[in-house]
Amino acid sequence: MEEYLMETPSIDYMNPLFQDKVRELISQSEGNLDYIKRCYLFVRVEISHSWDIKTDVVSGTASDVLVNKTGICWTKSCLLAALLRANQIPSGISYQLLTIADDDSEGYMIHALNTVYLKDFNKWIRLDARGNKENINACFSLDEECLAYSIRVEFGEIDYHDNHVDLDERFIRILSKCGNILEITTDFEF
């Protein structure tokens, strides 16, 4: 479990900005479960998804997302993990392979979401803080997943149900080389 509490280059929660945000969220919370929900809602609602607002800003780490107030799902998941880990709540990253278009005609993209360990329930849950918009309505739920995307196997989409300690190295490299987030591509097999 310790590895899901570590600071990593992408989940960089020792940044003083994090400590301020963590203190703010803790002061508003009534226990760990409420803190998890507040962190989730903060990232989902108050941090814009870069594609949704059509910004070219590249947020490569959790602290970048916090400063820029925008990120794609990969780094929004880093921000949520950082906020949770900063308060000793284990969190990881899970992936889905999704179509870019409404069918498989334009290829695929990788979507990231979070895993969170609930000590009181002795279980992991997945939360998707991507950000809601038309046709996307992810919610905080302890009992059943309410993610941004439903998998359509008929188009080759995959839910990996995985749990990674850090953002995939390939995504870190892509983000570090990317000058404009709207031009991002993932030309590799996942």
C-alpha positions as CSV (number, residue, x, y, z in Angstrom):
1,M,0.0,0.0,0.0
2,E,3.0,2.3,0.6
3,E,3.7,2.7,-3.1
4,Y,0.2,4.3,-3.5
5,L,1.1,7.0,-1.0
6,M,4.5,8.0,-2.6
7,E,5.2,11.2,-4.3
8,T,6.3,10.8,-7.9
9,P,7.4,13.3,-10.6
10,S,3.8,13.4,-11.9
11,I,2.0,13.2,-8.6
12,D,4.1,15.9,-6.9
13,Y,2.1,16.7,-3.8
14,M,5.0,18.1,-1.7
15,N,4.6,21.4,-3.6
16,P,3.6,24.1,-1.1
17,L,0.5,24.9,-3.3
18,F,-0.7,21.4,-2.5
19,Q,-0.3,21.8,1.2
20,D,-2.5,24.9,1.1
21,K,-5.2,23.2,-0.9
22,V,-5.0,20.1,1.3
23,R,-5.4,22.1,4.4
24,E,-8.4,24.0,2.9
25,L,-10.1,20.7,1.9
26,I,-9.4,19.1,5.2
27,S,-10.9,22.1,7.1
28,Q,-14.1,21.7,5.1
29,S,-14.3,17.9,5.5
30,E,-16.0,15.7,8.1
31,G,-13.6,12.7,8.0
32,N,-11.7,10.9,5.3
33,L,-14.7,9.8,3.2
34,D,-15.9,13.4,3.0
35,Y,-12.3,14.6,2.2
36,I,-12.1,12.0,-0.7
37,K,-15.5,13.3,-2.1
38,R,-14.4,17.0,-1.8
39,C,-11.1,16.3,-3.6
40,Y,-13.0,14.4,-6.3
41,L,-15.5,17.2,-6.8
42,F,-12.8,19.9,-6.7
43,V,-10.9,18.1,-9.6
44,R,-14.0,17.2,-11.6
45,V,-15.8,20.5,-11.3
46,E,-13.2,23.3,-10.7
47,I,-10.4,22.0,-12.9
48,S,-11.3,22.3,-16.6
49,H,-10.6,19.5,-19.1
50,S,-8.2,21.0,-21.6
51,W,-10.1,19.6,-24.6
52,D,-13.4,20.9,-23.4
53,I,-12.2,24.5,-23.1
54,K,-9.9,24.2,-26.2
55,T,-6.8,25.5,-24.5
56,D,-3.4,24.8,-25.7
57,V,-1.9,24.8,-22.2
58,V,0.1,21.7,-21.4
59,S,-0.2,20.6,-17.7
60,G,2.3,17.8,-17.3
61,T,2.1,17.2,-13.5
62,A,-0.4,17.5,-10.7
63,S,1.1,20.8,-9.5
64,D,0.9,22.1,-13.1
65,V,-2.8,21.2,-13.2
66,L,-3.4,23.0,-9.9
67,V,-1.6,26.1,-11.1
68,N,-3.1,26.2,-14.6
69,K,-6.6,25.1,-13.5
70,T,-6.7,22.8,-16.5
71,G,-5.4,19.4,-17.6
72,I,-6.4,16.4,-19.7
73,C,-7.6,13.2,-17.9
74,W,-4.1,11.9,-17.5
75,T,-3.0,14.8,-15.4
76,K,-6.3,15.5,-13.7
77,S,-6.0,11.9,-12.4
78,C,-2.5,12.9,-11.1
79,L,-4.0,15.9,-9.3
80,L,-6.7,13.8,-7.6
81,A,-4.1,11.2,-6.6
82,A,-1.8,13.9,-5.2
83,L,-4.6,15.5,-3.1
84,L,-5.5,12.1,-1.7
85,R,-1.9,10.9,-1.1
86,A,-1.1,14.2,0.6
87,N,-3.6,13.2,3.3
88,Q,-2.4,9.6,3.5
89,I,-5.2,8.1,1.3
90,P,-3.8,5.5,-1.2
91,S,-4.6,6.3,-4.8
92,G,-3.6,5.1,-8.2
93,I,-4.4,5.5,-11.9
94,S,-6.4,3.2,-14.1
95,Y,-6.9,3.3,-17.9
96,Q,-9.4,2.7,-20.6
97,L,-8.9,2.4,-24.3
98,L,-11.7,4.4,-26.0
99,T,-12.6,5.4,-29.5
100,I,-11.9,9.0,-30.6
101,A,-15.1,9.2,-32.6
102,D,-18.5,7.7,-32.0
103,D,-17.2,4.6,-33.7
104,D,-13.7,3.2,-34.4
105,S,-13.2,5.1,-37.7
106,E,-10.7,7.6,-36.2
107,G,-8.8,5.3,-34.0
108,Y,-8.4,5.2,-30.2
109,M,-7.3,7.2,-27.2
110,I,-6.3,6.3,-23.7
111,H,-8.4,7.7,-20.9
112,A,-7.2,7.9,-17.3
113,L,-9.2,7.8,-14.0
114,N,-8.4,7.1,-10.4
115,T,-8.3,4.2,-8.0
116,V,-8.8,5.0,-4.3
117,Y,-8.4,2.7,-1.4
118,L,-11.1,3.0,1.3
119,K,-9.6,1.8,4.5
120,D,-12.9,1.7,6.4
121,F,-14.4,-0.6,3.7
122,N,-11.2,-2.5,2.9
123,K,-11.7,-2.0,-0.8
124,W,-10.5,-0.1,-3.8
125,I,-13.0,2.0,-5.8
126,R,-12.6,3.9,-9.1
127,L,-13.5,7.5,-9.6
128,D,-13.4,9.5,-12.8
129,A,-12.8,13.2,-12.3
130,R,-12.5,13.9,-16.1
131,G,-15.2,16.6,-15.9
132,N,-18.8,16.4,-17.0
133,K,-20.3,17.8,-20.1
134,E,-23.1,16.8,-22.5
135,N,-23.3,13.0,-22.6
136,I,-20.7,12.6,-19.8
137,N,-21.9,12.4,-16.2
138,A,-19.4,10.8,-13.9
139,C,-20.4,10.8,-10.2
140,F,-18.9,10.0,-6.8
141,S,-20.1,6.6,-5.8
142,L,-18.9,4.1,-3.2
143,D,-21.1,1.2,-4.4
144,E,-21.2,1.1,-8.1
145,E,-18.9,2.8,-10.7
146,C,-20.3,5.9,-12.3
147,L,-17.5,6.7,-14.8
148,A,-17.3,9.2,-17.6
149,Y,-17.3,6.5,-20.3
150,S,-19.1,3.1,-20.7
151,I,-17.0,0.6,-22.6
152,R,-18.3,-0.4,-26.1
153,V,-16.7,-3.7,-26.8
154,E,-18.2,-3.8,-30.3
155,F,-15.8,-1.0,-31.2
156,G,-12.8,-2.6,-29.5
157,E,-12.9,-0.4,-26.4
158,I,-11.2,-1.9,-23.3
159,D,-11.5,-1.2,-19.6
160,Y,-8.2,-2.4,-18.2
161,H,-9.3,-2.4,-14.5
162,D,-5.7,-1.8,-13.7
163,N,-4.1,0.1,-10.8
164,H,-0.8,2.0,-11.5
165,V,1.3,3.9,-8.9
166,D,2.2,6.7,-11.4
167,L,1.2,8.0,-14.8
168,D,2.5,5.7,-17.6
169,E,6.0,6.7,-18.7
170,R,4.9,7.0,-22.3
171,F,2.3,9.7,-21.3
172,I,4.9,11.5,-19.3
173,R,7.2,11.6,-22.3
174,I,4.4,12.8,-24.6
175,L,3.4,15.6,-22.2
176,S,7.0,16.7,-21.8
177,K,7.5,17.0,-25.6
178,C,4.1,18.5,-26.3
179,G,4.0,22.2,-27.0
180,N,0.2,22.3,-27.5
181,I,-2.1,19.9,-25.8
182,L,-4.6,20.1,-28.6
183,E,-2.1,18.4,-30.9
184,I,-1.4,15.5,-28.6
185,T,-1.2,12.0,-30.1
186,T,-0.7,8.5,-28.7
187,D,1.0,6.6,-31.5
188,F,1.7,3.4,-29.6
189,E,0.0,0.2,-28.4
190,F,-1.2,0.2,-24.9
